[in-house]
Amino acid sequence: MGILCAPQWLRRAIGHTDALRGALFARYLRSVASGFDVCISGYNMMDFGRPAIQFIADMSFDDALRHRYHPLPGGVRRLFHRPGMLRKGYATVTRTIVGRSDYRGVEDWLVANSTWTANLLRSRLGLLSNRVIFPPVADAVAALPWAQREAGFVILGRVTHEKRIVGMIDILARVRAAGHDVHLHLMGTIGDDEYGQMIRDRIARNSNWCSAVGYMAGAEKMAFLARHRFAIHGCLGEAFGVAVAEYVKAGCIAFVPHQGGPAEIVGTNELTYQDEDEAVAKIVRLLENPGRQREVQAYLTQRATLFSTERFMTEVRVLVADWLRHCGDADMGSRHAG
């Protein structure tokens, strides 16, 4: 059995123009798809020219949703993402490159990465998901006992507008003003663009408790997370939120927006907020109750098993087996009909 994935040379050949890269990749996929038993797109819907399994990773293919939840990027990229003639022209070029097959996707299976994503696919686009499979998150190193962890917060991931990092710093500044001596480590590469400079300035103004520790990956990243008690997340309308799952796997208590996949990861209203005022109130309430902190961490430790690599592999194997069975039944049905 063959499973189709992107060749390494193609991933290296194209830069950061995602739509153009996707258009060229789609043409390549259709040219080779017939030689494989199963076609799987690991990142949103792809026209293979034949039935396929489509893993829905986010809503980046829907411009209205993207603009609703995520601010426009800075610099030259902003010109290509802003609604207008340049955006339309870019979209026309990519559509021309990708073309379309005669297949219309009616037999595809959509796999959502959260119930929130599945509900949005149904309510906005009228598409039904075959099932929900949470993405996998690597296991953490041995975590420190709660009493030995730093009473601080971490923010992990890309330093970009949609992560709302300025707002997270403001929330924790208010928590400190309420009498709680917490600190914040920003884990990620800060760019040289306007937003990156804004973050640097905000950190400099709060340098006694706020710091940028730079990019970390793998065991180093998970070990750093595991030395801290808390995390805070700001991205709205996120389909899943791998960083939040990593917080949970590392034993951190994570506060997240109420809307999107991250709320589903933590699984309790006690850790979700609709605005900065609610975030401050819920953080302060938990900081003032050490016993409850341990209860919440124990609850999140149980939820962490939902994001294991073992669970993911098992569910994908079941998915592919169900798909092959479904395709075999469909072929048999078509032969009987003939």
Secondary structure as GFF3:
##gff-version 3
##sequence-region A 1 338
A	DSSP	alpha_helix	8	13	.	.	.	ID=ss1
A	DSSP	alpha_helix	18	32	.	.	.	ID=ss2
A	DSSP	three_ten_helix	33	35	.	.	.	ID=ss3
A	DSSP	beta_strand	40	41	.	.	.	ID=ss4
A	DSSP	beta_strand	53	56	.	.	.	ID=ss5
A	DSSP	alpha_helix	63	69	.	.	.	ID=ss6
A	DSSP	alpha_helix	76	81	.	.	.	ID=ss7
A	DSSP	alpha_helix	85	98	.	.	.	ID=ss8
A	DSSP	beta_strand	109	112	.	.	.	ID=ss9
A	DSSP	alpha_helix	115	125	.	.	.	ID=ss10
A	DSSP	beta_strand	131	132	.	.	.	ID=ss11
A	DSSP	three_ten_helix	146	148	.	.	.	ID=ss12
A	DSSP	beta_strand	150	156	.	.	.	ID=ss13
A	DSSP	three_ten_helix	161	163	.	.	.	ID=ss14
A	DSSP	alpha_helix	165	177	.	.	.	ID=ss15
A	DSSP	beta_strand	184	187	.	.	.	ID=ss16
A	DSSP	alpha_helix	194	205	.	.	.	ID=ss17
A	DSSP	beta_strand	210	212	.	.	.	ID=ss18
A	DSSP	alpha_helix	218	226	.	.	.	ID=ss19
A	DSSP	beta_strand	228	232	.	.	.	ID=ss20
A	DSSP	alpha_helix	242	249	.	.	.	ID=ss21
A	DSSP	beta_strand	253	257	.	.	.	ID=ss22
A	DSSP	alpha_helix	261	266	.	.	.	ID=ss23
A	DSSP	three_ten_helix	269	271	.	.	.	ID=ss24
A	DSSP	beta_strand	272	273	.	.	.	ID=ss25
A	DSSP	alpha_helix	276	287	.	.	.	ID=ss26
A	DSSP	alpha_helix	290	303	.	.	.	ID=ss27
A	DSSP	three_ten_helix	304	307	.	.	.	ID=ss28
A	DSSP	alpha_helix	309	337	.	.	.	ID=ss29
###
